[in-house]
């Protein structure tokens, strides 16, 4: 049986700015996690370390989303993350040469039998 999943990708240009509530009309990105039909959400340019990312996304994580991220080694640059409605079975951070592994540009996950 084939199982399909919905994947969304978002360039957040800084996760802390993306989740910030700016006005009654602009509530930031967090309400979107409750509304989206996506099973997996990929974030680019998070510009945050793992703790900052978890703090910024705490409401989504409390609602059951699972998070894996590749934090940048240079503060305020790069950073990617994957959120999934189901737990991760495997996580791979970085690709290619070791010198690029810590640049926060690549995270790959397996979740519920889907890679």
C-alpha positions as CSV (number, residue, x, y, z in Angstrom):
1,X,0.0,0.0,0.0
2,X,1.4,3.4,-1.0
3,X,1.3,6.1,1.7
4,X,1.4,9.7,0.6
5,X,2.5,12.5,2.9
6,X,2.2,16.3,2.5
7,X,5.4,18.3,2.8
8,X,5.7,22.1,3.2
9,X,8.9,24.0,3.0
10,X,9.4,27.5,4.4
11,X,12.3,30.0,4.3
12,X,11.7,31.6,7.7
13,X,14.6,34.1,7.4
14,X,15.2,33.8,11.2
15,X,12.8,31.6,13.2
16,X,12.5,34.1,16.1
17,X,11.2,36.8,13.8
18,X,9.0,34.3,12.0
19,X,7.1,33.3,15.1
20,X,6.8,36.8,16.5
21,X,3.3,38.1,17.0
22,X,3.3,41.6,15.4
23,X,-0.3,42.6,15.5
24,X,-3.8,41.2,15.8
25,X,-3.7,40.6,12.0
26,X,-0.1,39.2,12.0
27,X,0.2,36.5,14.6
28,X,3.4,35.1,13.2
29,X,3.9,31.6,12.0
30,X,2.8,29.5,15.1
31,X,-0.9,29.5,14.4
32,X,-0.2,28.1,10.9
33,X,1.1,24.9,12.5
34,X,-2.4,24.2,13.9
35,X,-4.0,24.9,10.6
36,X,-1.7,23.2,8.1
37,X,-2.5,19.8,6.5
38,X,1.3,19.2,6.1
39,X,2.7,16.0,7.7
40,X,6.3,17.4,7.5
41,X,7.5,21.0,7.5
42,X,11.0,21.9,6.4
43,X,12.5,25.2,7.5
44,X,15.4,27.0,6.0
45,X,17.5,29.9,7.4
46,X,16.4,29.3,10.9
47,X,19.4,31.3,12.1
48,X,19.2,29.7,15.6
49,X,20.9,27.1,17.7
50,X,18.9,24.0,18.8
51,X,17.8,25.5,22.1
52,X,16.6,28.8,20.5
53,X,14.8,26.8,17.8
54,X,13.0,24.6,20.4
55,X,12.1,27.7,22.5
56,X,10.7,29.5,19.4
57,X,8.7,26.5,18.4
58,X,7.6,25.4,21.9
59,X,3.9,25.8,21.2
60,X,4.1,23.6,18.1
61,X,6.1,21.0,19.9
62,X,3.6,21.0,22.8
63,X,0.9,20.3,20.1
64,X,2.7,17.2,19.1
65,X,5.1,18.2,16.4
66,X,8.6,16.6,16.5
67,X,11.7,18.6,15.7
68,X,15.2,17.9,14.3
69,X,17.6,20.6,13.3
70,X,21.0,21.3,12.0
71,X,22.3,24.4,13.7
72,X,24.8,26.7,12.1
73,X,28.3,27.0,13.5
74,X,28.3,30.7,12.8
75,X,25.8,32.6,15.0
76,X,23.0,34.2,13.0
77,X,23.6,32.3,9.7
78,X,22.1,29.3,8.0
79,X,20.3,26.6,9.9
80,X,17.7,24.1,8.7
81,X,15.1,22.1,10.5
82,X,12.4,19.5,10.0
83,X,9.2,19.2,11.9
84,X,7.0,16.1,11.7
85,X,3.7,15.0,13.1
86,X,5.2,11.5,13.7
87,X,8.4,10.7,15.6
88,X,11.7,10.4,13.8
89,X,13.2,7.0,13.3
90,X,16.6,8.2,12.1
91,X,18.2,11.6,11.8
92,X,21.3,12.5,9.7
93,X,23.0,15.9,10.0
94,X,25.3,17.2,7.4
95,X,26.5,15.8,4.1
96,X,29.6,15.6,2.1
97,X,33.0,16.8,3.5
98,X,33.3,17.0,7.2
99,X,34.2,20.7,6.9
100,X,30.7,21.4,5.7
101,X,28.9,19.1,8.2
102,X,28.6,21.9,10.8
103,X,27.3,24.6,8.6
104,X,23.6,24.0,9.4
105,X,22.6,23.3,5.8
106,X,21.5,19.7,5.8
107,X,19.2,17.5,7.9
108,X,17.7,14.3,6.6
109,X,15.1,12.2,8.6
110,X,13.2,9.0,8.4
111,X,9.7,9.0,9.9
112,X,7.1,6.3,10.2
113,X,8.6,4.2,7.3
114,X,9.1,7.2,5.0
115,X,12.5,8.7,4.2
